[in-house]
């Protein structure tokens, strides 16, 4: 059995390399409390900045739905989104996210958001930030 390095919770730990049928992997990943698994064809090689289809990322963790409660302006409409979740009728701040958006999708999402802007902050627990950090002009 071979070992490889896995990052988890900002710590590095060693995990065992596993060869198994794809149908057997999700339950093993869940049992270890991992977010997901990266799979690859046995004879494939990593190719920087290329998506060959030989590698896959498979997430098994439970998801959480988030509400967009704000954004930071950017060159394609927004730089990042401010998200939260409802706890009863209170919108709780969770994080700021930039991942998963290419310029075209940023413009598309922003075209739907810009009409919903209000002066009141919808979050009950938004962290203290300066006006610059909030994207105010």
C-alpha positions in Angstrom: 0.0 0.0 0.0 1.3 3.5 -0.9 0.9 6.7 1.1 0.2 10.2 -0.1 -0.3 13.5 1.7 -3.7 14.9 2.3 -4.6 18.4 3.6 -7.4 18.4 6.1 -8.5 21.2 8.5 -5.3 23.2 7.6 -3.2 20.3 8.8 -1.3 17.8 6.8 -1.8 14.1 7.4 -0.8 10.9 5.6 -3.5 8.9 3.9 -3.3 5.5 2.4 -3.5 5.1 -1.4 -6.5 3.0 -2.2 -7.3 1.0 -5.4 -10.9 0.1 -5.3 -14.1 0.0 -7.4 -15.7 3.5 -7.7 -18.9 2.2 -6.0 -16.9 1.3 -2.9 -15.2 4.6 -2.3 -18.0 7.0 -1.1 -18.7 5.0 2.0 -15.0 4.7 2.9 -14.6 8.5 2.5 -17.7 9.2 4.7 -16.4 6.8 7.4 -13.2 8.8 7.6 -15.0 12.1 7.8 -13.4 13.4 4.6 -15.0 15.9 2.3 -14.4 13.9 -0.9 -11.9 12.0 -3.0 -9.8 12.6 -6.0 -9.7 9.8 -8.5 -7.6 9.3 -11.6 -7.0 6.8 -14.3 -4.1 4.6 -13.1 -1.8 5.4 -16.0 -2.6 9.2 -16.2 -0.3 12.0 -15.4 -1.0 15.4 -13.9 -1.2 18.1 -16.6 -1.0 21.7 -15.1 -3.9 24.0 -16.3 -5.5 21.2 -18.4 -8.7 19.2 -17.8 -8.1 15.9 -19.5 -10.9 14.0 -17.9 -8.4 11.5 -16.5 -8.8 13.0 -13.0 -12.1 13.5 -11.2 -13.1 15.2 -7.9 -16.0 13.5 -6.1 -17.5 15.3 -3.1 -19.4 13.2 -0.6 -20.0 15.7 2.3 -23.5 17.0 2.9 -24.2 20.3 1.4 -25.5 23.5 2.9 -27.7 25.9 1.0 -26.6 29.5 1.4 -28.3 32.8 0.7 -26.5 35.6 -1.1 -26.8 38.6 1.2 -24.3 41.0 -0.5 -21.3 41.3 -2.7 -18.0 43.1 -3.1 -17.8 45.0 -6.5 -15.4 43.8 -9.1 -14.5 44.3 -12.8 -17.2 41.8 -14.0 -19.9 43.0 -11.6 -18.7 41.4 -8.4 -15.4 40.2 -7.0 -16.9 38.0 -4.3 -20.3 37.1 -2.8 -21.2 37.4 0.9 -23.3 34.4 1.9 -25.2 33.2 4.9 -28.0 30.9 6.1 -31.3 31.5 7.8 -31.6 30.6 11.5 -35.3 31.2 12.0 -35.9 34.7 10.5 -32.3 35.8 11.1 -29.8 35.8 8.2 -26.5 34.6 9.7 -23.2 35.6 8.0 -21.0 32.6 7.0 -18.4 33.7 4.6 -17.3 35.6 1.5 -16.7 33.5 -1.6 -15.0 34.0 -4.9 -14.8 30.4 -6.1 -16.6 28.9 -9.1 -17.2 32.0 -11.2 -15.7 32.9 -14.5 -16.1 36.4 -15.9 -19.2 35.4 -18.0 -21.0 33.8 -15.0 -20.0 36.8 -12.8 -21.8 39.2 -15.2 -24.8 36.9 -15.5 -25.2 36.6 -11.7 -24.6 40.3 -11.2 -27.3 41.2 -13.7 -29.7 39.4 -11.4 -28.3 40.9 -8.2 -27.9 44.6 -9.0 -31.7 45.2 -9.0 -32.0 43.7 -5.5 -29.5 46.1 -3.7 -30.8 47.7 -0.6 -29.0 50.1 1.9 -29.7 47.9 4.9 -27.4 45.0 5.8 -29.5 41.8 5.9 -27.0 39.9 8.2 -27.5 40.0 12.0 -23.8 39.2 12.6 -21.8 40.7 9.7 -18.2 41.2 11.0 -16.9 44.7 11.5 -15.1 46.0 8.4 -14.0 49.3 7.0 -16.0 51.1 4.3 -13.3 50.1 1.8 -13.7 46.4 2.7 -17.5 46.6 2.3 -17.0 47.9 -1.3 -18.7 51.2 -0.5 -17.7 54.2 -2.7 
